[in-house]
Amino acid sequence: MIAAVVVATVGSLEETVTAGDGEPGADLVFWGTPYYATDPCIPESVTQWSMGILHAAAVLWNGDVVCWGGNFSGESNVPSDVGSGPFQIPAVQVSAGEGHTAAVLADGSVRCWGENEYGECIVPPGVGSAEHPVRSIHAAVYSTTALMMDGTIVCWGNPAAQDCDPALEIPAIGLQRLSVGNTHSIGLLNDGSIRCWGDDSLGQCEVPEGIGDRGHRVVAIAAGSAHSVAILEDGSVRCWGDDTSGQLAVPPGIGTPERPAVAVAAGLAHTVLLHEDGSVASWGSNSAGQTDVPPSIADPARGAIRPLVGVVARGLGSGALRAAVVPCTGDLDRDARVDGIDLGLILIDWGGRDGCRSDLDRDGLVGPGDLGLLLSNWGRCGS
């Protein structure tokens, strides 16, 4: 069991550090027990990432996709036509499910790979075409749902999946956001109201009265295993559904108009929230440390060198994403400048043959060539 870790997107496996160490170069911060909690060795800045059940996926600034963790059904084998290289199409968003992965590409098309027992990787004809581009994709357990640019949704895979199709027709104004849980889904409409469909055995689809009305419009949503969460336009947070582990019990002073929330995520039986001040809070089940937010991101007074821009959760894991930086060769700590700290890091890795962080020339060894590249970019990135 991993109690809490921060995994740097650069460096070798040995550079995984305990939460609170404040690794400035970490794009991804996660804690709890994501079973894939090993350093994926991502050489570029991350713009979006998704936490699956046994694997994770991230979109890099250049449109490449990196997957790590479980690969039992090929869910971590990124298709050869996805990425930033010749004859490839960059990705803009990715979603990791249980045994499969789905991505939206820059042209609005979709790619799915991995487990396909119920056809969850067989994209229906026309979905992602020039006439019907996709806005976001959501990989669930045995199904995949696409939110289209026109605000409609298309779902494929297990026909018995309760999260798949809304029981009521979506209004003509359409959806702007979608969150898919284990057995239910929440859609945020363009007027700030919400719709919920799927399993309602624990009240997870019984939207409290007033939420989504004028003056209480919703700006962010999250569907957990059996609970739902919404952030209102005044920054306050509301939860409903299963509360057997306290996942609905918002702590005092968290997600209020005085301390507004800007992003939220929901796991198996816990909730994670990002405040406008850049701090993270979490509550609910803590059976695996999933609500033990690392001190480095829990206290707004710490003044992080790179602000957080989002939170994620799945199963017994939680995570956060730092703001992407304009990459430059030699900026090993991701602070948008090449300086003495980066020089010190490359010297620590000197002579190493597994130098993901410092092997700038990608020749398999950290040596003079890498030092030369670092020194040639000395100063602020882009200067």
Secondary structure, DSSP 4 states (H G I P E B T S, - for coil): ---EEEE-SSS-GGG-EETTS--TT-SEEEEE--TT-S-----S-EEEEEE-SSEEEEEETTS-EEEEE--TTSTT---TTBSSSTT-B-EEEEEE-SSEEEEEETTS-EEEEE--TTSTT-PPTTTTSSSS-EEEEEE-SSEEEEEETTS-EEEEE-TT-TTSS-SSPPPTT-EEEEEE-SSEEEEEETTS-EEEEE--TTSTT-PPTTTTSTTS-EEEEEE-SSEEEEEETTS-EEEEE--TTSTT-PPTTSS-SSS-EEEEEE-SSEEEEEETTS-EEEEE--TTSTT---HHHH-GGG--SS-EEEEEEETTEEEEEEPP----TT-TT-SSEE-HHHHHHHHHTTT-SS-TTT-TT-SSS-SHHHHHHHHHT-EETT-
